[in-house]
Amino acid sequence: MASASWDPARLPSQQGKTFVVTGGNGGIGYFVSEQLAAVGGHIVMASRSKDKAEAAAASIRERVPGAQVFFVHLDLSSLGTIREAAEKLRRLPKIDALINNAGATNGGKQRSTTEDGLEVVFGSNALGPYALTALVFPALQPGSRVVSLGSMATRIVRLDPDNLQSDHGSYNFFRAYGYSKHGNHAFALELQRRLTAAGSGVESLLAHPGFALDGLSSRRPGINDGASGAQHFGEVVAGIMAQGKDRGAWPVVRAAIDPSARGGDFFGPKRSVAGAPVLVKPVGSSASPDFGAEFWRQAEAATGISFEI
């Protein structure tokens, strides 16, 4: 069981370890990258924008002289791009943790699809990480971890396993987002079940950042200073029940490197929306083995990618 004494301000050395962080150029992913680099981790930012990744890498190197930060192009809404990124990632000497952080957090009022015909939110947030992990998995070794990003949205949006891609009824972005996060939970926990059954030394863990806002985060010029004054003020006011994305990164980092953590563990803020990273429980519906198997079936069918452990 994970230790109760974890201190996010005093992380163990990760010297020589390699962490792939999807969406590592901004938001939660940026601070995950910075915090891991600060204790010696080599960071591979798998991101859509090379320019943003380079700006993020420069920001990290300014704070962590000598930090090793690299870039791989990845667009989780494109299965073709995912295949190209996975091919590059498989060439790395090793991957100590694949952190599936990236995903769509805003969208339109109408249902739209990716170039592969997948609903854009569920496709990017749930099916994309599934596909990437399946394709990178042969490069993982005993001791490697896969960390998936969950969300409190699973407590608000009721799961509908028959409508994960919002094919039926009226479209609502937040509901689609909630479905995608149910998918992330199901994937992480079903992956661990299959890893355990196969006797694999790879582990799958889950983390959620709570209610994390840019306006409450430590300032990083060029990274998180683009909000309007009104937006920043609103986020500061919301701070009575939220935290910055720097602290929102804490549960993700703990899932990636806590030596006492185990496959299937789920970390989140102590007060649900904010606080120190502790073990938490997922909602029963997305943790269900039945839904885990159903998500896996739908993911294989939707992406055309078989994931064999």
C-alpha positions in Angstrom: 0.0 0.0 0.0 1.2 3.5 -0.8 2.9 5.3 2.1 0.9 7.9 4.0 4.1 10.1 4.4 4.5 11.3 0.8 5.9 14.8 0.6 5.4 16.4 -2.9 8.0 19.0 -2.0 10.7 16.4 -1.4 10.6 13.9 -4.2 13.0 11.0 -4.5 15.7 11.2 -7.1 14.7 10.1 -10.6 18.2 10.5 -12.0 18.5 8.7 -15.3 14.8 7.7 -15.6 12.8 8.6 -18.7 9.2 9.9 -18.6 7.0 10.4 -21.6 4.4 13.1 -20.8 1.7 13.6 -23.3 0.7 17.3 -23.4 3.7 18.1 -21.4 4.0 21.6 -22.8 1.1 23.2 -20.8 -1.3 22.9 -17.9 -0.9 19.9 -15.6 1.5 18.3 -18.0 3.9 21.1 -17.9 4.2 21.0 -14.1 4.4 17.2 -14.1 7.4 17.6 -16.5 9.0 20.4 -14.5 8.7 18.5 -11.2 10.1 15.3 -12.6 12.9 17.1 -14.4 13.8 18.9 -11.1 14.7 15.5 -9.5 16.7 14.3 -12.5 14.1 12.7 -14.8 14.6 12.9 -18.6 11.4 14.2 -20.1 9.9 13.4 -23.5 7.1 15.9 -24.3 4.7 14.2 -26.7 2.7 17.2 -27.9 1.0 18.7 -30.9 2.9 21.9 -31.1 6.7 21.9 -31.4 6.9 25.6 -30.7 4.9 25.3 -27.4 7.0 22.3 -26.5 10.2 24.2 -27.1 9.0 27.1 -25.0 8.1 24.7 -22.2 11.5 23.0 -22.4 13.2 26.4 -22.2 11.1 27.3 -19.1 12.1 24.0 -17.5 15.8 24.4 -18.3 15.7 27.9 -16.9 14.6 26.5 -13.5 16.5 23.2 -13.8 19.9 23.8 -15.4 21.0 20.9 -17.5 17.5 19.4 -17.6 17.0 16.8 -20.4 13.8 17.6 -22.3 12.9 16.2 -25.7 10.0 16.5 -28.1 8.0 14.0 -30.1 5.0 15.1 -32.2 1.7 13.6 -31.1 -1.9 14.5 -31.9 -4.2 12.2 -30.0 -7.1 13.0 -32.3 -5.2 11.3 -35.2 -4.5 7.6 -35.2 -2.0 8.1 -37.9 0.0 10.6 -35.8 -0.3 8.3 -32.8 1.3 5.5 -34.8 4.1 7.7 -35.9 4.7 8.9 -32.4 4.6 5.4 -31.0 7.2 4.3 -33.5 9.6 7.0 -32.3 8.9 6.3 -28.6 9.6 2.6 -29.0 13.1 3.6 -30.1 13.9 5.1 -26.7 16.4 3.0 -24.6 13.7 2.7 -21.9 10.5 4.3 -20.7 10.1 4.3 -16.9 6.6 5.9 -17.1 4.2 6.7 -19.9 2.0 9.5 -18.5 -1.2 9.9 -20.5 -2.0 13.5 -19.5 -3.1 15.2 -22.8 -6.7 15.6 -23.7 -9.4 18.0 -24.8 -10.8 20.1 -22.0 -13.1 22.3 -24.0 -15.1 22.0 -27.2 -18.1 23.1 -29.2 -21.9 22.7 -28.8 -22.2 20.3 -31.7 -20.9 16.8 -32.0 -17.8 16.6 -34.2 -15.5 13.9 -35.2 -11.8 13.3 -35.7 -10.2 12.5 -39.1 -10.8 8.8 -38.2 -14.5 9.3 -37.6 -14.4 9.2 -33.8 -16.3 11.6 -31.6 -13.6 14.2 -30.9 -13.6 14.3 -27.1 -13.9 10.6 -26.4 -11.6 9.9 -29.3 -8.9 12.3 -28.1 -9.2 11.7 -24.4 -9.9 8.0 -24.1 -9.3 6.2 -27.4 -6.1 8.1 -28.2 -4.4 7.2 -24.9 -5.6 3.6 -25.4 -4.1 3.5 -28.9 -0.8 5.1 -27.8 -0.3 2.8 -24.8 -1.1 -0.3 -26.9 1.5 0.7 -29.5 4.2 1.7 -27.0 3.6 -1.2 -24.7 6.2 -3.5 -26.4 8.9 -1.0 -25.3 7.8 -1.0 -21.6 9.8 -3.2 -19.2 9.2 -4.7 -15.8 9.0 -1.7 -13.4 7.6 0.7 -16.0 4.4 2.5 -15.2 1.4 3.7 -17.3 -0.3 6.6 -15.6 -3.8 7.7 -16.8 -5.5 10.9 -16.0 -8.9 10.6 -14.3 -11.3 13.3 -13.3 -14.0 14.3 -10.7 -16.3 14.6 -13.7 -17.0 10.9 -13.4 -18.9 11.8 -10.1 -21.1 14.2 -12.0 -21.7 12.6 -15.4 -23.5 9.3 -15.1 -21.9 6.6 -17.2 -23.8 5.3 -20.3 -21.7 2.5 -21.8 -23.9 2.3 -24.9 -23.3 6.0 -25.8 -19.6 6.6 -25.1 -19.2 8.5 -28.4 -22.4 10.5 -28.0 -24.0 8.9 -31.0 -27.5 9.1 -29.5 -29.5 12.1 -28.3 -28.5 15.7 -28.0 -24.8 16.5 -27.7 -23.3 18.1 -24.6 -19.6 18.8 -24.3 -19.3 18.3 -20.6 -21.2 15.0 -20.8 -18.9 13.9 -23.6 -15.9 14.9 -21.4 -17.3 12.9 -18.5 -17.7 9.8 -20.7 -14.1 10.2 -21.8 -13.0 10.3 -18.2 -15.0 7.2 -17.3 -13.1 5.7 -20.2 -9.8 6.7 -18.7 -10.7 5.1 -15.4 -11.9 2.0 -17.1 -8.8 1.7 -19.2 -6.3 2.2 -16.3 -8.0 -0.3 -14.1 -8.7 -2.9 -16.8 -5.1 -2.6 -18.0 -3.9 -3.4 -14.5 -6.3 -6.4 -14.3 -4.8 -7.7 -17.5 -1.2 -7.0 -16.5 -1.8 -8.9 -13.2 -3.4 -11.8 -15.1 -0.4 -12.0 -17.5 2.2 -11.8 -14.7 3.6 -8.6 -16.2 6.0 -6.4 -14.3 4.5 -3.3 -15.8 1.9 -1.4 -13.7 -1.0 0.8 -14.5 -2.0 3.6 -12.1 -4.6 6.4 -12.1 -4.5 10.0 -10.9 -6.7 13.1 -10.9 -5.7 16.7 -10.3 -8.8 17.9 -8.5 -10.0 21.4 -9.4 -6.8 22.9 -10.8 -6.7 26.3 -12.4 -4.1 28.3 -14.3 -4.9 31.5 -12.3 -3.8 29.8 -9.1 -0.6 28.3 -10.5 2.9 29.5 -10.1 3.6 31.9 -13.0 5.6 30.5 -16.0 6.0 33.3 -18.6 5.0 32.0 -22.0 3.4 28.9 -20.5 0.4 30.0 -18.4 0.3 33.8 -18.6 -2.2 34.0 -21.5 -5.4 34.4 -19.6 -7.4 37.6 -19.6 -7.6 39.7 -16.5 -11.2 38.8 -16.0 -10.5 35.1 -16.3 -7.6 35.3 -13.9 -9.7 37.2 -11.4 -12.4 34.6 -11.7 -10.0 31.8 -11.1 -8.5 33.5 -8.0 -12.0 34.0 -6.6 -12.6 30.3 -7.2 -9.5 29.6 -5.3 -11.4 29.0 -2.1 -12.3 25.5 -3.5 -9.4 25.0 -6.0 -5.7 24.9 -6.4 -3.1 25.7 -9.0 -2.1 23.3 -11.7 1.4 23.0 -10.1 -0.4 21.3 -7.2 -2.7 19.6 -9.5 0.3 17.8 -10.9 1.2 16.3 -7.5 -1.1 13.2 -7.7 0.2 12.5 -11.2 3.8 12.7 -10.1 3.1 10.5 -7.1 1.5 7.9 -9.3 4.5 8.0 -11.6 7.3 7.7 -9.0 6.1 6.8 -5.5 8.1 3.6 -4.8 5.4 2.3 -2.4 2.6 2.8 -5.0 1.2 -0.3 -6.7 -0.7 -1.1 -9.9 -4.3 -0.1 -9.6 -3.7 2.7 -7.1 -5.6 5.9 -7.7 -4.2 9.2 -6.4 -6.0 12.5 -6.0 -6.1 15.6 -3.7 -6.9 14.9 -0.1 -9.9 17.3 -0.1 -11.2 16.0 -3.5 -10.7 19.4 -5.2 -7.3 20.4 -3.6 -4.7 19.2 -1.2 -1.9 16.8 -0.8 -1.9 13.7 -3.1 -3.5 10.7 -1.3 -5.1 7.4 -2.3 -8.7 7.9 -3.5 -11.5 5.6 -4.8 -13.0 5.8 -8.3 -16.7 5.7 -8.8 -18.0 2.2 -8.9 -19.4 2.3 -12.5 -16.1 3.2 -14.1 -14.2 0.8 -11.9 -16.4 -2.1 -12.8 -14.6 -5.0 -14.4 -17.6 -5.4 -16.7 -17.3 -1.8 -17.9 -13.5 -2.3 -18.2 -14.0 -5.2 -20.5 -16.6 -3.3 -22.5 -14.4 -0.3 -22.9 -11.6 -2.5 -24.1 -13.9 -4.1 -26.6 -15.1 -0.8 -27.9 -11.6 0.7 -28.0 -10.2 -2.2 -30.1 -13.2 -1.9 -32.5 -13.1 1.9 -32.8 -9.3 2.2 -33.3 -8.6 -1.1 -35.1 -5.7 -1.6 -32.7 -5.5 -4.8 -30.7 -3.8 -4.5 -27.3 -2.3 -7.8 -26.3 -0.5 -8.0 -22.9 
